[in-house]
Amino acid sequence: MTDTDEDLEWLDDLENLDSYLLTEVIVNKLPQCDTCFAYKRLVGIPAAYDGKTKKGPWAYMCQECFEIYGVGLGLGKGHRFVRWNSEE
């Protein structure tokens, strides 16, 4: 099978590349917020994001910490956790 020019047209629009990239990840269990533990010594706060921080390293972050320390969503920035709710 050969890619046609029509199949690859979206590659020309690199300004909107993030719209094609994964910004959500499905998980069975939410990890603990690394930044709540590191800065506030709070244990067990569920993380909503895994992302790059304004300080450089990546971390699991709750909503509040993501708004303070996160750099956004997309390739090289981070993703949001979506909890898988199984019917077990």
VMD Tcl script that builds the backbone (N, CA, C; Angstrom):
set m [mol new atoms 264]
animate dup $m
set s [atomselect $m all]
$s set {name element resname resid chain x y z} {
  {N N MET 1 A 0.844 -1.180 0.000}
  {CA C MET 1 A 0.000 0.000 0.000}
  {C C MET 1 A 0.895 1.250 0.000}
  {N N THR 2 A 0.566 2.193 -0.835}
  {CA C THR 2 A 1.358 3.401 -0.971}
  {C C THR 2 A 0.579 4.594 -0.430}
  {N N ASP 3 A 1.290 5.456 0.301}
  {CA C ASP 3 A 0.662 6.687 0.792}
  {C C ASP 3 A 0.477 7.651 -0.368}
  {N N THR 4 A -0.717 8.206 -0.466}
  {CA C THR 4 A -0.959 9.220 -1.483}
  {C C THR 4 A -0.715 10.586 -0.879}
  {N N ASP 5 A -0.589 11.590 -1.741}
  {CA C ASP 5 A -0.422 12.961 -1.251}
  {C C ASP 5 A -1.593 13.357 -0.373}
  {N N GLU 6 A -2.772 12.882 -0.718}
  {CA C GLU 6 A -3.971 13.221 0.050}
  {C C GLU 6 A -3.893 12.629 1.459}
  {N N ASP 7 A -3.368 11.414 1.602}
  {CA C ASP 7 A -3.238 10.768 2.909}
  {C C ASP 7 A -2.269 11.519 3.819}
  {N N LEU 8 A -1.295 12.216 3.244}
  {CA C LEU 8 A -0.245 12.867 4.015}
  {C C LEU 8 A -0.416 14.381 4.110}
  {N N GLU 9 A -1.565 14.906 3.675}
  {CA C GLU 9 A -1.774 16.356 3.709}
  {C C GLU 9 A -1.635 16.942 5.109}
  {N N TRP 10 A -2.055 16.193 6.134}
  {CA C TRP 10 A -2.000 16.715 7.508}
  {C C TRP 10 A -0.572 17.017 7.935}
  {N N LEU 11 A 0.416 16.365 7.338}
  {CA C LEU 11 A 1.810 16.618 7.704}
  {C C LEU 11 A 2.257 18.028 7.306}
  {N N ASP 12 A 1.596 18.602 6.305}
  {CA C ASP 12 A 1.945 19.956 5.879}
  {C C ASP 12 A 1.574 21.007 6.911}
  {N N ASP 13 A 0.619 20.687 7.772}
  {CA C ASP 13 A 0.124 21.657 8.744}
  {C C ASP 13 A 0.806 21.431 10.092}
  {N N LEU 14 A 2.105 21.690 10.158}
  {CA C LEU 14 A 2.867 21.424 11.378}
  {C C LEU 14 A 2.490 22.349 12.526}
  {N N GLU 15 A 1.849 23.476 12.262}
  {CA C GLU 15 A 1.427 24.373 13.333}
  {C C GLU 15 A 0.397 23.715 14.239}
  {N N ASN 16 A -0.365 22.779 13.694}
  {CA C ASN 16 A -1.396 22.085 14.468}
  {C C ASN 16 A -0.978 20.664 14.824}
  {N N LEU 17 A 0.306 20.411 14.841}
  {CA C LEU 17 A 0.794 19.062 15.092}
  {C C LEU 17 A 0.312 18.498 16.422}
  {N N ASP 18 A 0.249 19.339 17.479}
  {CA C ASP 18 A -0.199 18.846 18.781}
  {C C ASP 18 A -1.600 18.273 18.740}
  {N N SER 19 A -2.448 18.730 17.827}
  {CA C SER 19 A -3.802 18.206 17.752}
  {C C SER 19 A -3.817 16.750 17.297}
  {N N TYR 20 A -2.733 16.289 16.685}
  {CA C TYR 20 A -2.637 14.910 16.229}
  {C C TYR 20 A -1.907 14.016 17.237}
  {N N LEU 21 A -1.367 14.606 18.276}
  {CA C LEU 21 A -0.549 13.851 19.209}
  {C C LEU 21 A -1.329 13.460 20.442}
  {N N LEU 22 A -0.888 12.427 21.089}
  {CA C LEU 22 A -1.531 11.893 22.273}
  {C C LEU 22 A -1.342 12.818 23.469}
  {N N THR 23 A -2.447 13.238 24.080}
  {CA C THR 23 A -2.363 14.071 25.274}
  {C C THR 23 A -3.038 13.405 26.464}
  {N N GLU 24 A -3.605 12.208 26.252}
  {CA C GLU 24 A -4.241 11.465 27.337}
  {C C GLU 24 A -3.745 10.031 27.342}
  {N N VAL 25 A -3.630 9.460 28.550}
  {CA C VAL 25 A -3.198 8.081 28.709}
  {C C VAL 25 A -4.161 7.389 29.664}
  {N N ILE 26 A -4.622 6.209 29.298}
  {CA C ILE 26 A -5.533 5.453 30.154}
  {C C ILE 26 A -4.707 4.624 31.134}
  {N N VAL 27 A -5.050 4.719 32.419}
  {CA C VAL 27 A -4.347 3.978 33.464}
  {C C VAL 27 A -5.350 3.254 34.352}
  {N N ASN 28 A -4.909 2.174 34.979}
  {CA C ASN 28 A -5.750 1.437 35.918}
  {C C ASN 28 A -5.771 2.104 37.290}
  {N N LYS 29 A -4.647 2.667 37.671}
  {CA C LYS 29 A -4.514 3.279 38.985}
  {C C LYS 29 A -3.751 4.589 38.841}
  {N N LEU 30 A -4.242 5.637 39.503}
  {CA C LEU 30 A -3.555 6.927 39.445}
  {C C LEU 30 A -2.359 6.918 40.394}
  {N N PRO 31 A -1.204 7.386 39.920}
  {CA C PRO 31 A -0.047 7.468 40.810}
  {C C PRO 31 A -0.190 8.636 41.784}
  {N N GLN 32 A 0.685 8.691 42.734}
  {CA C GLN 32 A 0.715 9.777 43.721}
  {C C GLN 32 A 1.353 11.022 43.105}
  {N N CYS 33 A 0.869 12.198 43.502}
  {CA C CYS 33 A 1.436 13.457 43.026}
  {C C CYS 33 A 2.834 13.641 43.619}
  {N N ASP 34 A 3.830 13.685 42.732}
  {CA C ASP 34 A 5.220 13.860 43.172}
  {C C ASP 34 A 5.451 15.240 43.775}
  {N N THR 35 A 4.837 16.264 43.184}
  {CA C THR 35 A 5.102 17.621 43.648}
  {C C THR 35 A 4.449 17.905 44.994}
  {N N CYS 36 A 3.267 17.333 45.251}
  {CA C CYS 36 A 2.656 17.495 46.586}
  {C C CYS 36 A 3.552 16.875 47.654}
  {N N PHE 37 A 4.140 15.719 47.323}
  {CA C PHE 37 A 5.026 15.064 48.285}
  {C C PHE 37 A 6.317 15.864 48.457}
  {N N ALA 38 A 6.898 16.312 47.357}
  {CA C ALA 38 A 8.190 17.008 47.420}
  {C C ALA 38 A 8.096 18.369 48.105}
  {N N TYR 39 A 7.049 19.122 47.817}
  {CA C TYR 39 A 6.971 20.497 48.331}
  {C C TYR 39 A 6.106 20.658 49.576}
  {N N LYS 40 A 5.131 19.750 49.758}
  {CA C LYS 40 A 4.196 19.904 50.886}
  {C C LYS 40 A 4.221 18.726 51.852}
  {N N ARG 41 A 4.981 17.687 51.502}
  {CA C ARG 41 A 5.061 16.456 52.296}
  {C C ARG 41 A 3.698 15.791 52.467}
  {N N LEU 42 A 2.834 15.946 51.430}
  {CA C LEU 42 A 1.532 15.293 51.432}
  {C C LEU 42 A 1.653 13.961 50.705}
  {N N VAL 43 A 1.130 12.907 51.297}
  {CA C VAL 43 A 1.214 11.561 50.727}
  {C C VAL 43 A -0.171 11.129 50.254}
  {N N GLY 44 A -0.217 10.441 49.121}
  {CA C GLY 44 A -1.459 9.855 48.645}
  {C C GLY 44 A -2.355 10.769 47.829}
  {N N ILE 45 A -1.883 11.943 47.464}
  {CA C ILE 45 A -2.675 12.834 46.609}
  {C C ILE 45 A -2.618 12.278 45.183}
  {N N PRO 46 A -3.765 11.924 44.584}
  {CA C PRO 46 A -3.723 11.323 43.244}
  {C C PRO 46 A -3.284 12.321 42.171}
  {N N ALA 47 A -2.448 11.852 41.282}
  {CA C ALA 47 A -1.962 12.683 40.178}
  {C C ALA 47 A -2.954 12.625 39.022}
  {N N ALA 48 A -3.104 13.726 38.330}
  {CA C ALA 48 A -3.956 13.795 37.145}
  {C C ALA 48 A -3.121 13.919 35.871}
  {N N TYR 49 A -1.826 14.224 36.025}
  {CA C TYR 49 A -0.953 14.477 34.875}
  {C C TYR 49 A 0.432 13.879 35.098}
  {N N ASP 50 A 1.096 13.569 34.004}
  {CA C ASP 50 A 2.516 13.242 33.991}
  {C C ASP 50 A 3.124 14.222 33.009}
  {N N GLY 51 A 3.989 15.111 33.493}
  {CA C GLY 51 A 4.495 16.113 32.569}
  {C C GLY 51 A 5.770 16.789 33.005}
  {N N LYS 52 A 6.314 17.537 32.070}
  {CA C LYS 52 A 7.513 18.336 32.317}
  {C C LYS 52 A 7.122 19.503 33.223}
  {N N THR 53 A 7.991 19.823 34.154}
  {CA C THR 53 A 7.734 20.951 35.049}
  {C C THR 53 A 8.529 22.177 34.610}
  {N N LYS 54 A 8.132 23.333 35.099}
  {CA C LYS 54 A 8.847 24.571 34.795}
  {C C LYS 54 A 10.271 24.549 35.331}
  {N N LYS 55 A 10.521 23.654 36.290}
  {CA C LYS 55 A 11.864 23.522 36.850}
  {C C LYS 55 A 12.724 22.545 36.054}
  {N N GLY 56 A 12.133 21.843 35.079}
  {CA C GLY 56 A 12.899 20.958 34.206}
  {C C GLY 56 A 12.479 19.503 34.213}
  {N N PRO 57 A 12.582 18.816 35.369}
  {CA C PRO 57 A 12.271 17.384 35.361}
  {C C PRO 57 A 10.771 17.104 35.195}
  {N N TRP 58 A 10.474 15.890 34.806}
  {CA C TRP 58 A 9.091 15.436 34.696}
  {C C TRP 58 A 8.611 14.971 36.060}
  {N N ALA 59 A 7.293 15.042 36.266}
  {CA C ALA 59 A 6.712 14.610 37.538}
  {C C ALA 59 A 5.252 14.240 37.345}
  {N N TYR 60 A 4.752 13.379 38.238}
  {CA C TYR 60 A 3.314 13.148 38.344}
  {C C TYR 60 A 2.755 14.326 39.122}
  {N N MET 61 A 1.679 14.957 38.605}
  {CA C MET 61 A 1.133 16.148 39.258}
  {C C MET 61 A -0.385 16.083 39.360}
  {N N CYS 62 A -0.924 16.567 40.489}
  {CA C CYS 62 A -2.365 16.732 40.632}
  {C C CYS 62 A -2.770 17.969 39.823}
  {N N GLN 63 A -4.071 18.246 39.735}
  {CA C GLN 63 A -4.540 19.397 38.959}
  {C C GLN 63 A -3.911 20.704 39.444}
  {N N GLU 64 A -3.925 20.915 40.752}
  {CA C GLU 64 A -3.380 22.162 41.319}
  {C C GLU 64 A -1.895 22.325 40.994}
  {N N CYS 65 A -1.121 21.265 41.195}
  {CA C CYS 65 A 0.322 21.341 40.913}
  {C C CYS 65 A 0.592 21.513 39.420}
  {N N PHE 66 A -0.216 20.873 38.573}
  {CA C PHE 66 A -0.037 21.024 37.128}
  {C C PHE 66 A -0.242 22.479 36.706}
  {N N GLU 67 A -1.238 23.128 37.302}
  {CA C GLU 67 A -1.494 24.533 36.974}
  {C C GLU 67 A -0.344 25.439 37.426}
  {N N ILE 68 A 0.320 25.074 38.503}
  {CA C ILE 68 A 1.431 25.872 39.024}
  {C C ILE 68 A 2.753 25.531 38.329}
  {N N TYR 69 A 3.073 24.241 38.214}
  {CA C TYR 69 A 4.389 23.802 37.759}
  {C C TYR 69 A 4.442 23.237 36.339}
  {N N GLY 70 A 3.311 22.820 35.770}
  {CA C GLY 70 A 3.298 22.172 34.462}
  {C C GLY 70 A 3.533 23.145 33.315}
  {N N VAL 71 A 3.976 22.586 32.188}
  {CA C VAL 71 A 4.245 23.415 31.005}
  {C C VAL 71 A 3.226 23.190 29.892}
  {N N GLY 72 A 2.268 22.310 30.088}
  {CA C GLY 72 A 1.244 22.066 29.075}
  {C C GLY 72 A 1.172 20.609 28.679}
  {N N LEU 73 A 0.341 20.336 27.672}
  {CA C LEU 73 A 0.137 18.979 27.183}
  {C C LEU 73 A 0.625 18.855 25.754}
  {N N GLY 74 A 1.056 17.669 25.389}
  {CA C GLY 74 A 1.525 17.389 24.037}
  {C C GLY 74 A 2.917 16.797 24.058}
  {N N LEU 75 A 3.429 16.555 22.884}
  {CA C LEU 75 A 4.743 15.948 22.721}
  {C C LEU 75 A 5.815 16.784 23.409}
  {N N GLY 76 A 6.568 16.170 24.314}
  {CA C GLY 76 A 7.631 16.869 25.030}
  {C C GLY 76 A 7.137 17.718 26.184}
  {N N LYS 77 A 5.829 17.723 26.432}
  {CA C LYS 77 A 5.260 18.527 27.517}
  {C C LYS 77 A 4.609 17.646 28.577}
  {N N GLY 78 A 3.638 16.842 28.194}
  {CA C GLY 78 A 2.982 15.987 29.170}
  {C C GLY 78 A 1.664 15.432 28.684}
  {N N HIS 79 A 1.048 14.603 29.524}
  {CA C HIS 79 A -0.251 14.039 29.206}
  {C C HIS 79 A -1.104 13.923 30.464}
  {N N ARG 80 A -2.419 13.840 30.250}
  {CA C ARG 80 A -3.383 13.724 31.332}
  {C C ARG 80 A -3.755 12.268 31.504}
  {N N PHE 81 A -3.867 11.834 32.760}
  {CA C PHE 81 A -4.293 10.471 33.049}
  {C C PHE 81 A -5.813 10.374 32.960}
  {N N VAL 82 A -6.284 9.299 32.323}
  {CA C VAL 82 A -7.706 8.969 32.284}
  {C C VAL 82 A -7.842 7.617 32.964}
  {N N ARG 83 A -8.633 7.556 33.999}
  {CA C ARG 83 A -8.779 6.324 34.776}
  {C C ARG 83 A -9.669 5.344 34.053}
  {N N TRP 84 A -9.201 4.100 33.932}
  {CA C TRP 84 A -9.958 3.021 33.332}
  {C C TRP 84 A -10.894 2.459 34.399}
  {N N ASN 85 A -12.176 2.500 34.162}
  {CA C ASN 85 A -13.147 1.965 35.113}
  {C C ASN 85 A -13.676 0.656 34.599}
  {N N SER 86 A -13.066 -0.430 35.036}
  {CA C SER 86 A -13.504 -1.741 34.585}
  {C C SER 86 A -14.707 -2.199 35.386}
  {N N GLU 87 A -15.463 -3.102 34.813}
  {CA C GLU 87 A -16.702 -3.609 35.439}
  {C C GLU 87 A -16.436 -4.874 36.238}
  {N N GLU 88 A -15.286 -5.015 36.842}
  {CA C GLU 88 A -14.931 -6.244 37.577}
  {C C GLU 88 A -15.644 -6.314 38.892}
}
mol reanalyze $m
mol bondsrecalc $m
mol representation Tube
mol addrep $m
